[in-house]
Amino acid sequence: MGASVLAHTLRERRRGLLGWAIGVAALTALIAVYWPSVRDSPDLQSFTRKLPEAMRALVGGGDYATATGFLNAELFAFMMPLLFLVVAIGMGARAVVGEEDRGTIDLLLSTPLTRRRMVVEKALGGVLVLLALGLVLLAALLLGDAVVGMGIPAARLAAISLAVVLIALPFGALALLLGCATGSHSLALGVTSAAAVAAYMLNALAPLIGSLARWQDASPFAWYASGDVLAGRLTVAHTALLIGTALVLAAAAVAAVERRDLRT
């Protein structure tokens, strides 16, 4: 029955996955084909260097002089993590609460399937969806690089594709935990979305505001460090922090759902 929960979760997500995959590929292609125009436009590069420091911080530094800086500013500092976070938070918030809302949770739990196994299978399904999107992103990046000649090593493109998946995991797990603990889809969605915005702003503004600087390393976006990853500096410590935080939150979600009276 556990395997069928995983299969059922993947079947539920297949149409959404297709739509998100098309969106990720289209956005990546659009940004890639724009690179030659930016590369050949010194005026645009000069303009971005003159932007206020706070504005440049919000878009990953705003370095348009290199392909890696351009991709980071246009794609990986904000837009691509946002798409993956929307997917992860939505799946996490609906994983168990969705079954309660549909009135199917009692059918699941009337079998030998345990609550623990149900949450684990639901979470695993979400991770597989994110990994599939990561592969779509990587394929689009490799194709874009081949077409427009960005000259970024394939290993770095693979690393940043993995990093985008990893930054989504803790927030998806937090939404899963809040949904399991409260039984409220809207609460899990709202609180986790607010936490993601706060974490992003903390990481972006900490270098500019002295009182925030000591807290920057508490933000998952500091562990994500897209600029460093594109420069070939994906660190084991940051990867472990993202995965470890997600695992701790997922374990807490299991404990929460085992204690709560589920709506049938």
Summary of the structure (lengths in Angstrom):
residues: 264
radius of gyration: 19.8
end to end distance: 19.0
largest distance: 66.0
contacts: 877
relative contact order: 0.14
helix: 81%
strand: 0%
